[in-house]
Amino acid sequence: QVQLVESGGGLVQPGGSLGLSCVVSGGIFRDYRMAWYRQAPGKQRELVASISTSGRPADYADSVKGRFTISRDNAKNTVYLQMNSLKPEDTAVYYCNRDRSVGILFNWGQGTQVTISS
């Protein structure tokens, strides 16, 4: 069974940066197109960024394009999300999982809270 463990969230001022990590265990990581999702209070979970099995190409939601960068290290079974120029509307719990457009989702991890506030 695949397990997902996200980390790296925190409280940051607007304009700041954060880097998230997600370690994937129990499966063949290099075979999975991966993605980051987020869920803000009272809103549906949305896909933020996705990345191919090799690391390129990557796709982004319009709301984060130019500010967020998704990457992966297949040797470490880890997918990353570098977030720059953060805005209050980026506040959410962030999760990693398989890209739902190409495969069945794994059980969700606990996520990592990102709060953007002055």
C-alpha positions as CSV (number, residue, x, y, z in Angstrom):
1,Q,0.0,0.0,0.0
2,V,1.3,3.4,-1.0
3,Q,1.9,5.9,1.8
4,L,2.3,9.6,1.4
5,V,4.0,11.8,3.9
6,E,4.0,15.6,3.3
7,S,6.2,18.1,5.2
8,G,7.5,21.6,5.0
9,G,4.5,23.8,5.7
10,G,4.3,26.7,8.0
11,L,3.4,30.3,8.6
12,V,4.9,32.8,6.1
13,Q,4.3,36.4,5.4
14,P,3.0,37.5,2.0
15,G,5.7,37.5,-0.6
16,G,7.6,34.8,1.2
17,S,8.7,31.3,0.1
18,L,8.2,27.8,1.3
19,G,9.4,24.4,0.1
20,L,7.2,21.3,0.6
21,S,8.3,17.7,0.3
22,C,6.4,14.5,-0.1
23,V,7.9,11.1,0.5
24,V,6.2,8.2,-1.2
25,S,6.6,4.7,0.0
26,G,5.2,1.3,-0.8
27,G,5.0,1.6,-4.5
28,I,7.1,2.1,-7.6
29,F,7.4,5.9,-7.4
30,R,9.1,6.3,-10.8
31,D,6.1,4.9,-12.5
32,Y,3.7,7.5,-11.1
33,R,2.8,10.9,-12.5
34,M,2.6,12.9,-9.3
35,A,0.8,16.1,-8.3
36,W,0.3,18.5,-5.5
37,Y,-3.2,19.5,-4.4
38,R,-4.5,22.0,-1.9
39,Q,-7.6,22.5,0.1
40,A,-8.6,25.7,1.7
41,P,-11.3,25.9,4.4
42,G,-14.7,25.6,2.9
43,K,-13.4,24.8,-0.6
44,Q,-12.9,21.7,-2.7
45,R,-9.5,20.2,-3.0
46,E,-7.8,21.5,-6.2
47,L,-4.9,20.4,-8.2
48,V,-2.0,22.8,-8.1
49,A,0.7,21.2,-10.1
50,S,1.6,17.9,-11.7
51,I,4.8,16.4,-13.0
52,S,5.6,13.5,-15.4
53,T,7.4,10.4,-14.4
54,S,10.7,11.7,-15.7
55,G,10.3,15.2,-14.2
56,R,9.3,17.0,-17.4
57,P,7.0,18.3,-18.4
58,A,5.2,19.9,-15.5
59,D,1.8,21.6,-15.4
60,Y,0.4,24.2,-13.2
61,A,-2.9,25.8,-12.2
62,D,-3.2,29.3,-13.5
63,S,-3.3,30.7,-10.0
64,V,0.2,29.5,-9.2
65,K,1.9,29.6,-12.6
66,G,5.2,31.5,-12.5
67,R,5.3,31.3,-8.7
68,F,5.3,27.5,-7.9
69,T,7.7,24.9,-9.1
70,I,7.1,21.1,-8.9
71,S,10.0,18.7,-9.1
72,R,10.8,15.2,-8.2
73,D,13.7,12.9,-7.3
74,N,13.0,9.4,-8.3
75,A,16.1,8.1,-6.4
76,K,14.6,9.5,-3.2
77,N,10.9,8.7,-3.9
78,T,10.2,12.3,-3.2
79,V,8.2,15.1,-5.0
80,Y,8.7,18.7,-4.1
81,L,6.8,22.0,-4.4
82,Q,8.8,25.2,-4.2
83,M,6.4,28.1,-3.6
84,N,7.5,31.7,-4.1
85,S,5.8,35.1,-3.9
86,L,3.2,33.6,-1.6
87,K,-0.2,35.2,-1.3
88,P,-2.9,35.0,1.5
89,E,-5.1,33.0,-1.0
90,D,-2.4,30.3,-1.1
91,T,-3.4,29.4,2.5
92,A,-4.5,25.8,2.5
93,V,-3.6,22.3,3.5
94,Y,-1.3,20.9,0.8
95,Y,-1.3,17.3,-0.2
96,C,0.6,15.2,-2.7
97,N,-0.9,12.3,-4.6
98,R,-1.0,10.7,-8.0
99,D,-2.2,12.9,-10.8
100,R,-5.9,12.1,-10.8
101,S,-6.2,12.6,-14.6
102,V,-4.0,9.6,-15.3
103,G,-4.5,7.2,-12.4
104,I,-6.4,6.1,-9.4
105,L,-5.6,8.2,-6.3
106,F,-3.8,6.7,-3.4
107,N,-5.1,7.1,0.1
108,W,-4.4,10.7,1.1
109,G,-1.7,11.6,3.6
110,Q,-2.1,14.0,6.4
111,G,-1.1,17.0,4.4
112,T,0.9,20.0,5.5
113,Q,-0.6,23.3,6.5
114,V,0.5,26.4,4.7
115,T,-0.6,29.7,6.2
116,I,0.2,33.1,4.5
117,S,-0.5,36.0,6.8
118,S,1.1,39.1,8.0
